[in-house]
Amino acid sequence: MELQTTWDTLVEASRYMFRGPSTREIVLFLVILGLSILVISVPYLWSKISHLREIEKAFFSRGKSLGLTDEEIRLLWKYARRLPYDPQMVYENKPLFEKIVSRIIQENFSDVRLIPSIRAKLKFDTIPWFIPITNTRDIDLYQTGKLIVDGVSVDAAVWDKTETELHIVILQALPRAIRTGEVVKFHFIRENEGRYSFESVVKDRYREGDRLVLVLEHTDNINRVQLRESLRWKVKLPVEFALIKDITQDVEEANFLSGRIDDISTKGVRICTQEPVKPSEGEYVLMNFSIGEHRFENIIGQIMNVRTLQAQVCMGIKFLKLSQHEERIIDRFILEEQRKLIKTFKIGDTS
């Protein structure tokens, strides 16, 4: 009897263990699971929403401090909040700002009217000469260059520009007529910085006096070739220099003259002078000049090119003997000058 009772109990327990859950148990489990998820997720979601509100508040506060209207700030916020980093970078970073401008033009053309005002308030309407340009909106008015038509180069220049268009005036006779919808190529050199080229579609044509003007679409696809191995920084530094035939010449025999350094890099300088000299390419130069508290004494260079401009002569000179310490001094000087200018124009880097 006891054995039968034990067996019945075991069978009943097994039946209970292996039966499926009841509807009530499933509902109860789901309710508990849902409540657990809510308990965990609600505080997290609330913190994310609060953090986003703080970012938005800071973004609008910064925009107002820069003189932007509420409408202008809202437009920038609409696109800047999608960024994978701090939205306020759009106020400091010109390449990033230009990417947002391109999106506005593609997605919401009616708001393009706000861009010129925003650009001016953020001081993004011009860029320093030493900063590479990243799209055709950055090209200066009246920048000269060459329009390429069927392999033939003709003189041209930037005549006008808007947020959506670039106007190129043709300064020479074309080998043939250019049609609307055709793709043209424009080459130009940005002084002391780089050689650029881009292709764009001709949207329209019109006449400015007797000159043809092509209306091109803006493009971010712009090619650049750096002109120099190292950046030459524009300066006005007094210099004493002497032309010598041989680098072994005794310094005491050198006849020093006065001049002005117009640009400098770790590789060389450009010296201009009104002294009655006739330098030649390949000749050597001794130079004495100062940068800050450091005095560069008897620096030897070789003349790479000579230009005569009215009453003055300018010489492009390559350093032949410059210590690493002196190179670092020039590097630090150029870097500090760049920082001063960048603070004015607020140009950033998206790399």
Residue pairs with C-beta under 8 A, 6 or more apart in sequence:
21 29
52 81
55 81
55 86
55 87
56 77
56 81
58 88
59 73
59 76
59 77
59 80
59 81
59 87
59 88
60 70
60 73
60 77
62 88
62 91
63 72
63 73
63 76
63 77
63 91
64 73
66 91
66 121
66 122
67 121
68 76
68 118
68 121
69 117
71 114
72 114
72 117
72 118
72 121
75 104
75 111
75 114
75 118
76 90
76 100
76 118
77 87
79 90
79 100
79 103
79 104
80 87
80 88
80 89
80 90
80 100
81 87
83 89
83 90
83 96
89 96
89 348
90 96
90 97
90 100
91 122
91 346
92 346
92 348
93 347
93 348
93 349
93 350
94 124
94 127
94 134
94 345
94 346
94 347
94 348
95 134
95 348
95 349
95 350
96 348
96 350
97 119
97 122
97 124
98 124
98 134
98 135
98 137
98 138
98 220
99 220
99 350
101 115
101 137
101 163
102 135
102 218
102 220
104 111
104 112
104 115
105 112
105 163
105 164
112 163
112 164
115 163
116 125
116 163
119 125
122 346
123 344
123 345
123 346
124 346
126 140
126 345
127 133
127 138
127 345
127 347
128 338
128 341
128 342
128 345
128 347
129 190
129 191
129 192
129 193
129 234
130 192
130 193
130 231
130 233
130 338
130 341
131 342
131 345
131 347
132 193
132 194
132 224
133 139
133 190
133 196
133 222
133 224
134 220
134 222
135 218
135 219
135 220
135 222
136 161
136 166
136 198
136 200
136 216
136 218
136 219
136 222
137 161
137 163
137 166
137 218
139 158
139 161
139 166
139 188
140 158
141 158
141 159
141 160
141 161
142 157
142 158
142 159
143 157
143 158
143 188
143 190
144 155
144 156
144 157
144 188
145 156
145 157
145 158
145 186
145 187
145 188
145 189
146 153
146 154
146 155
146 156
146 186
146 187
146 188
147 153
147 154
147 155
147 156
147 168
147 170
147 184
147 185
147 186
147 214
148 184
148 185
148 186
148 187
149 174
149 175
149 176
149 178
149 184
150 175
150 176
152 175
153 187
154 170
154 171
154 172
154 173
154 174
154 175
155 170
155 171
155 172
156 168
156 169
156 170
156 171
156 172
156 186
157 168
157 169
157 171
158 166
158 167
158 168
158 169
159 167
159 168
159 169
159 208
159 213
160 167
160 213
161 167
163 218
164 217
164 218
165 203
165 215
165 216
165 217
165 218
166 200
166 215
166 216
166 217
166 218
167 213
167 214
167 215
167 216
168 186
168 213
168 214
168 216
169 208
169 211
169 212
169 213
170 211
170 212
170 213
170 214
171 211
174 212
178 184
178 202
178 205
178 212
178 214
179 202
180 202
180 203
180 204
180 205
181 201
181 202
182 201
182 202
183 199
183 200
183 201
183 202
184 199
184 200
184 202
184 214
184 216
185 197
185 198
185 199
186 197
186 198
186 199
186 200
186 216
187 195
187 196
187 197
188 195
188 196
188 197
189 195
189 196
189 227
190 196
192 227
192 228
192 231
192 232
192 234
192 263
193 226
193 227
193 231
194 224
194 225
194 226
194 227
195 224
195 225
195 227
196 222
196 223
196 224
196 225
197 222
197 223
198 219
198 221
198 222
198 223
199 219
199 221
200 216
200 217
200 218
200 219
201 216
201 217
202 214
202 215
202 216
203 215
203 216
203 217
204 214
204 215
205 212
205 213
205 214
205 215
206 212
206 213
206 215
207 213
228 265
228 267
229 267
230 265
230 266
230 267
231 265
231 334
232 263
232 264
232 265
232 268
232 270
233 263
233 264
233 265
233 333
233 334
233 337
233 338
234 262
234 263
235 261
235 262
235 263
235 264
236 260
236 261
236 262
237 260
237 261
237 264
237 289
237 290
237 291
238 258
238 259
238 260
238 261
238 289
239 258
239 259
239 260
239 261
239 269
239 271
239 287
239 288
239 289
240 256
240 257
240 258
240 259
240 287
240 288
240 289
241 256
241 257
241 259
241 271
241 273
241 285
241 286
241 287
241 288
242 254
242 255
242 256
242 257
242 285
242 286
243 255
243 277
243 279
243 283
243 284
243 285
244 254
244 283
244 284
244 285
244 286
245 283
245 284
246 284
247 284
247 300
247 320
251 286
251 298
254 286
256 286
256 288
257 273
257 275
257 277
258 273
258 275
259 271
259 272
259 273
259 275
260 271
260 272
260 273
261 269
261 270
261 271
261 289
262 270
262 271
262 272
262 314
263 269
263 270
264 270
264 330
264 333
264 334
265 330
265 334
266 319
266 322
266 327
266 330
266 331
267 318
267 319
268 301
268 304
268 316
268 317
268 318
268 319
269 287
269 301
269 317
269 319
270 314
270 315
270 316
270 317
271 285
271 287
271 314
271 315
271 317
272 309
272 312
272 313
272 314
272 315
273 312
273 313
273 314
274 311
274 312
274 313
275 313
277 313
278 313
279 285
279 303
279 306
279 313
279 315
280 303
280 306
281 303
281 304
281 305
281 306
282 302
282 303
283 302
283 303
284 300
284 301
284 302
284 303
284 320
285 300
285 301
285 302
285 303
285 315
285 317
286 298
286 299
286 300
287 296
287 298
287 299
287 300
287 301
287 317
288 295
288 296
288 297
288 298
288 299
289 295
289 296
289 299
290 296
291 329
291 330
291 333
292 329
292 333
294 326
294 329
296 326
299 319
299 321
299 322
299 326
300 319
300 320
300 321
301 317
301 318
301 319
301 320
302 317
302 318
302 320
303 315
303 316
303 317
304 316
304 317
304 318
305 315
305 316
306 313
306 314
306 315
306 316
307 313
307 314
307 315
307 316
308 314
